[in-house]
Amino acid sequence: MRQQKTSILLISSLICAFSVNAQEQPKAEDLVGKNYLGIHGMRINTDDDRLTPNGVDFIKHANGIGAEFGHRLSEYSELRISYTHLNLTRVGWAPETPSGKNIAANYLYFPNKQNFYVMGGASALDIIDTDMSVNVGAGYRHYISDRSAIYFEGNGHYQFDDKYTDLSAQIGLIYFFGDTAKKIVRTAPVKPAEVAPVAVKPVDSDNDGVIDSKDQCKATPATDKVDSNGCTIFTEENDALHLHVKFDNSKAVVKAEYLDNIKAAADFLKQYPHISLTIKGHTSSTGPAAFNKKLSQQRADAIVNVLVNDFGIKASRLTAQGMGEEELLSPANTLQAHEANRRIEAKVRVDKKVAVKR
């Protein structure tokens, strides 16, 4: 705990020392779109519960160096990825202590677009074991030129698996490269040249090739092909759904292998919310007709339940109809024919108008 307080106090002192002299501070808008590379040193004061492989000794802290890559997204924010190799320090009698690493992705937010920032992110933190960790922290960046800066930051880390809490302090040097996202081009004022008057051209507001005085559709999309009146030309197209699901003998249980087919039907219904669907249940010709009629209805109802409960289709758009053995795919008295007849089927076709492109 004493080392943790010392690290935090050191970072605070350095921030105060450098904040009074930022003569090379670039404007935040000049950094937008630029990338940077950097190197850094890190110290982590680890959770007291981190044990070495012998289960007795524990990891006290870790020191390391690493590299990073960042990109300035806007005047307020950056993304940064980094890698740090860690040398672990143990307390106890373990024969050796393995090294570790920290692979991190962080989002940096600059509330005043200048030096101070807060940050948060996630990392694969390897201290004895690799675990997913989240971190939050704050830092300060001091520019030593319009492209280079040193920074100091502190972070708190939390690992989910073993609920470890670690503290880290980091110091680094970065260098920006690349052009800014926004370039300002200044040109000398030019005196307008005198030009001869020209004839006024007919106006075509939507640039479809038909002048406004003859255009009966004055806001056609630029990508559409138009007729002599300036209106979009449409062609007829259709889209169709055919759902086919098989069942085991005397069963009305929907098997998992058909869930993708049912999802495709649900997606079709969501694409065309104005249509409804009739689901017909069928059986083979074996067994009493009354039993088969009831079983076919149960099969159709089972598909409706999956569409409603698993894929969010409104029940009012679906009709379950048991056909029994009335519409056999094959009348043969064979195992193959009976298997083919134990099914549900649903078919629907949608006709639609599609704009012809230029």
N, C-alpha and C positions, 0 to 999 in steps of 0.2 A: 504494500500500500504506500509506503514511503517513496519507493521508486516511481510509482504512478504519479504521485503528487509532484515529484521533482520534474518529471517529463512534461507535465502540463504547465508548470511554472516556467520552464525553459522556453516552451513554445510561445507562451504569452509575452515573455520578455522580448523575444526576437521580433514578434509582431509589432510591439510598441516601438522598438528601435528602428525598424525599417519603414514604418508608416509615415514618418516625418519627412522622408526624402524619396519622392517618386517622380523625379525630373523627366525620366524616360517613359512615363506612363502613356501607352497608346490609347486611342479612343476605342471603346468597345465595338463600335460599328466597323472599325478597320480590321478587327480580328474575325468577324463573321465569315465563315467559309474556309478559314485556315485550319490546317492540321498542325500538330506538334509532336515532337519526340522528346523524351526526357530520361534521365537517370535519377535514382533516389536511394536513400538509405532509410531503413525502418528499424524500429525497436518495438517489440511486443512484450508487455507484461502479462503473462498468461494466468489463467484461472488456477487457483491453488489445488483444484481437484484433478488436474491433468497428470496422470501417472505414466511412468515409463513402462515398457513391456514387462518388467518383472513384477508390476502391480504394487510396488512398495515405494520406490523413489518417485519424485514428481518433477515436472518441468517448471523451472522458475521463470525464465524469460527467453526471448529469442531476438537475435540481431540479424539483419540481412541487407542485401543490396538488390536492386532490380531495375527494370526499364519499363517504359510506358508509352502509349500512343493515345493522342486525344484529338478531338474535333470540336471546333466552336460552332454550335448549332445556331445561336442567336446572340444578341447582345447580353442576354441574361443566362444562357445555359451552355453547358459542354457535356460531351460524353467522353469517358476515358476508360481504357483497358490497361491492365498492368500485370507484370509478373515479378515476384520477389522471391529470391532464394534465401532461406532462413537457416541460421546456425543456432541450434537449440542449446540451452544451458540447463543442466539438471542439478538436483540436490539429492544426494544419496550415494549408493554404492553400485549403481548399475555399471557394467563393464564398458558400455558405449552408449551414446545417445545419437540417434539418426538425425539427419538434417531434415528440413521441411521446406514448404513453399506456400505461396499465396498467389492465386490467380484470381484477379478481381475485375469487375465491371462496375463503374460508378457514374452517377449523374451528378454534375456540379451545378449549383444555382447561385448566381451573383445578384443579390437583391438590389444593389446600387450600381450594377454594371462595372464595378471597378475591382478592387483588390480582395475584399472579403467574400467568402463563399461558404455555403453549407452544402452538404453532400449526403448521398445515400446510395447503397448498392448491395451487391451480393458477390460472394467469392467462394472458391473451393480452397479452404484453409487446411493445409496439411501440417498438423502438429501431432506426431505419432500416427494418427489416422486422418484420412481425408474426409472432411465433413462439409456440408453446405452451411455457409455462414452469411448473416446479413450484418450490415454496418451502417451507422450514422455518425456524422462528425462535422467538423468545420475546419476552415483553413484560411490562410492569408498568402497572397501572391505579391511579390515585390519585383517590379520590372527593372532590369539593369540596362535594357535597350528597348527599341520598339518591337523586337522579335524575341527577346530572351528574358527569362525571369527565374527567380528562385522562389520556392514556396515552403511553407510549414503547415502541417495539419495534424490533427488528432482525431482518432476514431474509437468508437466503442463497437465491439464485435459480439455477436451472439450466435452460437452454434446450436442448431435444433436438436440433433440426435442425443447429445449428452448434456445439453443445457449449460455449456461453458460460456462464461463471460470474460472477454479479454479486452485490454486497452492497448492502443498502438499510437506511436508518434512517428511522423515521417517528414523528411526534408529532401527536397529535390531541385533539380535544374532542368528547365524545359526550353525548347527552341521552336518557334513557329516558322512554318514554311508554306509556300503556296500563295496564290493571289487571294484578295478579299472577294467576298461574294458580290460586293457592289463597288464598281469603279466610277469615279467622277471624271468626266472628260470636259475640259475647259477649252473653248475655242474663242478666237477673237471675233468680235461682232462684225458681221458682214452687212454692208449696205445693200438693201434689196435692189435688184436690177430692174430697170423699166422694161416691161413686156407689153407686147401689142395685145389688145383685147381679143379674146377668142370666143367662138360661138359656144353657147350654153348647150351641153349635152343632155339628152333625155335622162331622167333619174331612174335608177333601178335600185331601190332601197335594199332589197334582200339578195341582190347579186345572183339572180337565177336566170338571167338572160332575157327576161320579159320586163319591159319598162313599166313604171308604175301606172301610167295612163291606161294600159291594157292588162295589168296584172289583177286578177280576181282573188288571188291568195297572196297578200303582200308580206307574209312572214313565214314563208316556207324555209325549212332548214337548209343550210348551205350544201349538205351532203345528198339531198334528194333530187332525183330527176323529175322535171316538171313538164306539163303539156303546154300547148300554145296559150293557155289562159294563165300560166304561172302557178298551177296547182300541182301538188305531188301526185305522181303516178304510182298506183298500188298494184300489187300482184297477190293472188290468192295462194296461201300456203296452209298446210295442216300439220297438226301434231297429234300423236296417238299414244294411248296407254293400253298395255295388255298385261295384266297381273295373273300369274299362274302359280299356284301353291299346291303341293301334293301332301297327302296325309297317310299315316299308317292305318292298317286295317282296323275298323271299328273305333277309330280314335278321332278326336277333334282338337288335338293339341298341336299348336303351331311350332314346327321345329326351327331351331336357331339358324339352320342353313338357308332359310327363306327370308330372314329379317332384312337382308340387303334389298331383295326384290320388293318387299313391302315398303321399305324406306323410299325407294325410287318412286313408288306409287304416291306416297305422301308428298314427296317433292313436286311431283306433277300437279297434284291437287292444290298445293300452295302457289304454284306458278299461275294456275288458272282458278282463282277463288270463286268464279261464278258458276262452275260446273259441279254436278253431283255424280255419284258413282253407285251403281248397283253391283253387289257382290253375290254371285251365284255359287251355292254349295252343291256338290255332286257326290254320289257314291257309286260303288260297283253294283252289279246285279245280284250279288250273293246276299242271302238273308231276306227276311220279310220286308215287303215294300214299305209298310208303316214305320218300321224301325229305321229304314234307310232315309225316309223323308225327314224324320226327326234328327237323325245324325247329320244330314246335309245342312239342315238349318243351324245346328250347333257349329258346324265348320265355318259357315258364312259369318255367324255371330263372333267366332273367335278372331277372324281377320278384322272385323269392325272394331273389336276391343283393342287390338294392337294399334290400329291406325289412330284411335281416339286417345288411348292412355299412354302410348309410347311416343307417338309422333305429333300429337296435338291437333288432329283433324276434328272439326266439329261433327258431332254425331248426326246433326240434322242434314248433313250433306251425304250421308251414307245409308244405303238400304241393303239389308241382308235377306237373301231369298234362297230357301232350301228347295232344290229341284229333285232330290232323291235320285232315283235311277232313270229319270225321264229323258235325259240327254246324254247318253253314253258316247264316249269317244270311240269305243270299240265294243261290239256286242259279243265278241268271242268269249268262251268260257275257259280262259287261260289266266295264269298268274300275271303275265305281262299286261293283259287287257284289264284285269281287275285293278292292278297298280295304277295304270293310266287313268282309270275312271274315278279313283279316290282323290278328289281335287276341289279347289275353288277356282273360278275364273271371273275376271272383271275386265271389261273393255269399254273404252270411250275415245272419241275422236273430236278434236277441236279444230275448226276452220278459222283462219285469221287473215287479216290484210297486212301485208308487209310493204313498206315503202321501197321503191326501186332506187338504187343508188346511182349517182352520176358516174 
